[in-house]
Amino acid sequence: MEPHIRNHIGLYRIATFPALCFSAGIAFLFVEILPLRRESIPHFNAVVTVLEAILALQLILAWTRRHDRFSIPIIYLFSFLYCFRILYSQAQQTSAFWGLRAAEAHNPFLGFLWYGIGIVLLHPTAFSFFHHGCQQITAWEKWKKTLGLAGWLLALAVCFYFFFSQHITRDGADWILRTTKPVWHLYMREPLTIGLYRWIFLAANHITYVSSYQVISFLSIISGIWSLFWLHRLFQCMTPDFFSRFVGWLLTLASGGMMSLFFGHVEVYPIFLTGLVPALFYAVEYQHGNRSIMPAAVLFSIAFLLHLSAGWLLPAFFLLPFLNDRSDHRLRDFCIFGGTFTVVQILWWGGLLVFFYDSDWFRMLARLRETFFVGPDRAMFLPYWAWLDSFHLWGLFNEYLYLTVPGCMLTPIVLRAFLINRNRESLFWFLLFAGYFLYTFFWNPDRGFPEDWDLFSPLVPLLLLFQFHVLLLANVRRRNGSTIPETADRHHSTSLAYLYIAAFSALPFVFAQIWYHHSVPFIHQ
């Protein structure tokens, strides 16, 4: 134990688990039991700010004592969380932070999660409890693990169904109408997705009457179960450690911008993720030498047809053979991927051309161009003078915050770790994240924010998987390139703490987001 820790051991008594529970109880009583009398309490907001600061200080001291040293990333994480919680508590009083708009619909159970169990679970004692529990689950027989996974997915499906989203944007209303019309081939940014909507809608109506709204909502729920199942397999492939996979699951559940899609949200992005996540799984399998590149090539080609924004991921996938340390046939694999992608595209677009555009190339290309130039200014990308415009940057800040609070929290830590510990595999994940990030930065949303909040939601799994890989799985090296086992073990334990803190701290906000979309029915105008 470092001298400055040993000499001030008395200070750390306020950071014990019982002390944090006491402080959380006081905060809960003050904020949740007395809200109706807050106008009669002088400086109510100032008192809440002080209580939040005390909770943050207790957690910083608790993690400092656990690691026997002051950690700048730990201080940063709880400082970020402190600012976020203060902004969220004041979000109802300003429209500038639309990324915190879930505060407009206050859930009656949110206070318990926010000031009660939600803050208590950030203590190292809770971290150790979950770590020990995951070690116990690791010893289970295979059938018990399978049953546990099935039960977990079933519980999520029940939540998706009973807390379905009633938040329908104008784009969502457009999809409801388009599904009922026989001109699905006109919508070429998501050609396969709108085709699936149309075909499933027609098939369902032969059995029983259902509306297109019900069909799309049901497909979003199914997409959620499918995507989360493949994320489970992806984490299982990336690490054998059960607790690490548990934290990875938490990161996805704590990203409301992605989870909100699976609660029956009417948009195309849940379907896009059903194709993208399996493609990522088989890409990792290929990197580990367990599969050929063919499954990844086929699934990514399908994901591209589900939503053409996958084109921003093409550089990463085309470079995948050259970012694989285990492959001895990189050029061959590159040709296989390129050939497979080309064949799938020719089959789809060729069929579309022959059956719906009378083999008229110019007509189909004109329609494709028309599809991309949308919005009142008819511009696909932002003009150069708007790239660093404060309004644009502020909108993106709110967008990223609404999509994934833990992703925003971890980004500075992860980028620093990536610059020090990068390897070929981590470079693949970086290219995936960077490609889609450029899309979010330069694309011109036709509806604008906050209505187009779901436009960039596929960024979430790409960012989280990049962060998960860099913090837990990239080789730990000193700057001279040598590997130190003790340093690697320490890095792994510390990184788990970072991921755990970021994930659990955002879960109450996700709960608020889900409640907001469920309890405030409207078509956004």
WONOR-V963433 format. One record per backbone hydrogen bond with DSSP energy under -0.5 kcal/mol. NH is the residue of the N-H (numbers start at 1). CO is the residue of the C=O. E is the energy in kcal/mol with one decimal. If there is no record, write none. Layout:
<<NH/CO/E> <NH/CO/E>>
This chain:
<<2/68/-0.8> <5/2/-0.9> <6/2/-2.4> <7/3/-2.8> <9/6/-1.2> <11/8/-1.1> <12/8/-0.7> <12/9/-0.7> <13/10/-1.5> <14/11/-1.1> <15/12/-1.1> <16/13/-1.1> <20/16/-2.1> <21/17/-2.3> <22/18/-2.2> <23/19/-2.3> <24/20/-2.8> <25/21/-2.2> <26/22/-2.2> <27/23/-2.5> <28/24/-2.5> <29/25/-2.5> <30/26/-2.4> <31/27/-2.6> <32/28/-2.7> <33/28/-0.8> <33/29/-1.1> <34/29/-0.8> <37/34/-1.3> <38/35/-1.3> <40/37/-1.2> <41/37/-0.5> <41/38/-0.9> <42/40/-0.6> <44/41/-0.9> <47/43/-2.1> <48/44/-2.1> <49/45/-2.2> <50/46/-2.0> <51/47/-2.5> <52/48/-2.4> <53/49/-1.9> <54/50/-2.2> <55/51/-2.2> <56/52/-2.4> <57/53/-2.5> <58/54/-2.5> <59/55/-1.9> <60/56/-2.3> <61/57/-2.5> <62/58/-2.2> <63/59/-2.3> <64/60/-2.0> <65/61/-2.4> <66/62/-1.8> <67/63/-2.1> <68/64/-0.9> <69/64/-1.3> <72/70/-0.5> <75/71/-2.4> <76/72/-2.8> <77/73/-2.8> <78/74/-2.2> <79/75/-1.9> <80/76/-2.8> <81/77/-2.4> <82/78/-2.3> <83/79/-2.4> <84/80/-2.5> <85/81/-2.6> <86/82/-2.1> <87/83/-2.5> <88/84/-2.6> <89/85/-2.0> <90/86/-1.1> <91/88/-1.1> <93/90/-1.8> <94/91/-1.3> <98/96/-1.1> <100/97/-1.9> <101/98/-1.8> <103/100/-2.0> <104/101/-2.2> <105/102/-1.3> <106/104/-0.6> <107/105/-0.6> <110/107/-1.5> <111/107/-0.5> <113/109/-1.4> <114/110/-3.2> <115/111/-2.9> <116/111/-0.7> <116/112/-0.8> <117/112/-1.0> <118/112/-0.8> <119/116/-0.6> <120/116/-1.8> <121/117/-2.0> <122/119/-1.1> <123/120/-1.7> <126/123/-0.7> <127/123/-1.8> <128/124/-2.5> <129/125/-1.9> <130/126/-2.4> <131/127/-2.2> <132/128/-2.6> <133/129/-2.3> <134/130/-2.4> <135/131/-1.7> <136/132/-1.7> <137/133/-1.9> <138/134/-1.8> <139/135/-0.7> <139/136/-0.8> <140/137/-1.9> <145/141/-1.8> <146/142/-2.4> <147/143/-2.3> <148/144/-2.5> <149/145/-2.4> <150/146/-2.4> <151/147/-2.5> <152/148/-2.2> <153/149/-2.6> <154/150/-2.3> <155/151/-2.3> <156/152/-2.0> <157/153/-2.3> <158/154/-2.2> <159/155/-2.0> <160/156/-2.9> <161/157/-2.1> <162/158/-2.6> <163/159/-1.9> <164/161/-0.8> <165/263/-4.6> <166/517/-2.9> <168/166/-1.0> <168/522/-2.5> <169/167/-0.6> <173/169/-2.3> <174/170/-2.0> <175/171/-2.1> <176/172/-1.9> <177/173/-1.7> <178/174/-3.0> <179/175/-2.0> <180/176/-0.5> <180/177/-1.0> <181/178/-1.5> <186/183/-1.9> <187/184/-1.7> <188/186/-1.0> <191/188/-0.5> <192/305/-2.1> <193/305/-0.6> <194/190/-2.2> <195/191/-1.2> <196/192/-2.4> <197/193/-2.6> <198/194/-2.3> <199/195/-2.7> <200/196/-2.7> <201/197/-2.1> <202/198/-2.2> <203/199/-2.3> <204/200/-2.7> <205/201/-1.7> <206/202/-0.8> <206/203/-0.7> <207/203/-0.6> <207/204/-0.9> <208/204/-2.7> <215/211/-1.9> <216/212/-2.5> <217/213/-2.3> <218/214/-2.5> <219/215/-2.4> <220/216/-2.0> <221/217/-1.8> <222/218/-2.5> <223/219/-2.5> <224/220/-1.7> <225/221/-1.9> <226/222/-2.5> <227/223/-3.0> <228/224/-2.5> <229/225/-2.0> <230/226/-2.1> <231/227/-2.1> <232/228/-2.0> <233/229/-2.0> <234/230/-2.2> <235/231/-2.8> <236/232/-2.3> <237/233/-2.0> <238/234/-1.9> <239/235/-1.9> <245/241/-1.7> <246/242/-2.4> <247/243/-2.3> <248/244/-2.1> <249/245/-2.4> <250/246/-2.2> <251/247/-2.2> <252/248/-1.6> <253/249/-2.5> <254/250/-2.2> <255/252/-1.3> <256/254/-0.8> <257/403/-2.2> <258/255/-1.3> <258/403/-0.6> <259/255/-2.3> <260/256/-2.5> <261/258/-1.0> <262/258/-0.6> <262/259/-1.1> <263/260/-1.0> <264/262/-0.6> <265/261/-1.1> <267/265/-1.3> <272/268/-1.8> <273/269/-2.0> <274/270/-1.2> <275/271/-0.9> <275/272/-0.8> <276/272/-2.1> <277/273/-2.3> <279/275/-1.1> <280/276/-2.0> <281/277/-2.1> <282/278/-2.3> <283/279/-1.5> <284/280/-2.0> <285/281/-2.3> <286/282/-1.9> <287/283/-2.0> <288/284/-2.0> <289/286/-1.3> <290/285/-2.6> <291/285/-0.9> <297/293/-2.2> <298/294/-2.6> <299/295/-2.5> <300/296/-2.3> <301/297/-1.9> <302/298/-1.8> <303/299/-2.6> <304/300/-2.4> <305/301/-1.2> <306/302/-1.7> <307/303/-1.7> <308/189/-2.8> <310/307/-2.0> <311/308/-2.1> <312/309/-1.9> <313/310/-2.0> <314/311/-1.1> <317/313/-1.9> <318/314/-2.9> <319/315/-1.7> <320/317/-0.6> <322/319/-1.0> <323/319/-0.8> <323/320/-1.2> <324/321/-0.8> <325/323/-0.6> <327/324/-0.9> <333/329/-2.5> <334/330/-2.5> <335/331/-2.0> <336/332/-2.3> <337/333/-2.7> <338/334/-2.7> <339/335/-2.8> <340/336/-2.7> <341/337/-2.7> <342/338/-2.2> <343/339/-2.5> <344/340/-2.4> <345/341/-2.1> <346/342/-2.5> <347/343/-2.5> <348/344/-2.2> <349/345/-2.7> <350/346/-2.1> <351/347/-1.8> <352/348/-2.5> <353/349/-2.4> <354/350/-2.4> <355/351/-2.6> <356/352/-1.9> <357/352/-0.7> <357/353/-0.8> <359/353/-2.7> <360/357/-2.2> <361/359/-0.9> <364/360/-2.0> <365/361/-2.8> <366/362/-2.1> <367/363/-1.9> <368/364/-2.4> <369/365/-2.5> <370/366/-2.2> <371/367/-1.9> <372/368/-1.2> <373/369/-1.6> <374/372/-1.4> <378/375/-1.0> <379/374/-0.7> <382/442/-2.8> <386/383/-1.9> <387/384/-1.1> <389/386/-1.0> <393/389/-2.6> <394/390/-2.5> <395/391/-2.0> <396/392/-2.1> <397/393/-2.3> <398/394/-2.1> <399/395/-2.2> <400/396/-3.0> <401/397/-2.1> <402/398/-2.4> <403/399/-2.1> <404/400/-2.5> <406/254/-0.5> <408/404/-1.7> <409/405/-2.3> <410/406/-2.2> <411/407/-1.3> <414/410/-2.8> <415/411/-2.7> <416/412/-1.7> <417/413/-2.1> <418/414/-2.8> <419/415/-2.0> <420/416/-1.2> <421/417/-3.0> <422/418/-1.1> <427/423/-1.9> <428/424/-1.5> <429/425/-1.5> <430/426/-2.2> <431/427/-2.4> <432/428/-1.9> <433/429/-2.4> <434/430/-3.4> <435/431/-2.4> <436/432/-1.9> <437/433/-2.3> <438/434/-2.3> <439/435/-1.3> <440/436/-2.0> <441/437/-1.8> <442/438/-2.5> <443/439/-2.0> <444/380/-2.1> <445/443/-0.8> <452/448/-2.3> <453/450/-1.5> <455/452/-1.8> <457/454/-1.4> <459/456/-2.0> <460/457/-1.8> <462/458/-0.9> <463/459/-2.6> <464/460/-2.7> <465/461/-2.4> <466/462/-1.7> <467/463/-2.4> <468/464/-2.9> <469/465/-2.4> <470/466/-2.4> <471/467/-2.5> <472/468/-1.7> <473/469/-2.3> <474/469/-1.7> <477/475/-0.6> <478/482/-2.1> <481/478/-2.4> <484/476/-0.6> <485/483/-0.6> <488/484/-2.3> <489/485/-2.5> <490/486/-2.2> <491/487/-2.7> <492/488/-2.4> <493/489/-2.2> <494/490/-2.4> <495/491/-2.7> <496/492/-2.0> <497/493/-1.5> <498/494/-2.0> <499/495/-2.5> <500/496/-2.6> <501/497/-2.7> <502/498/-2.4> <503/499/-2.3> <504/500/-2.6> <505/501/-2.0> <506/502/-0.7> <506/503/-0.8> <507/503/-0.8> <510/506/-1.9> <511/507/-2.2> <512/508/-1.9> <513/509/-2.3> <514/510/-2.7> <515/511/-2.1> <516/512/-2.3> <517/513/-2.4> <518/514/-1.7> <519/515/-2.7> <520/516/-1.4> <521/519/-0.5> <522/166/-1.4> <524/168/-1.4> <524/522/-0.6>>
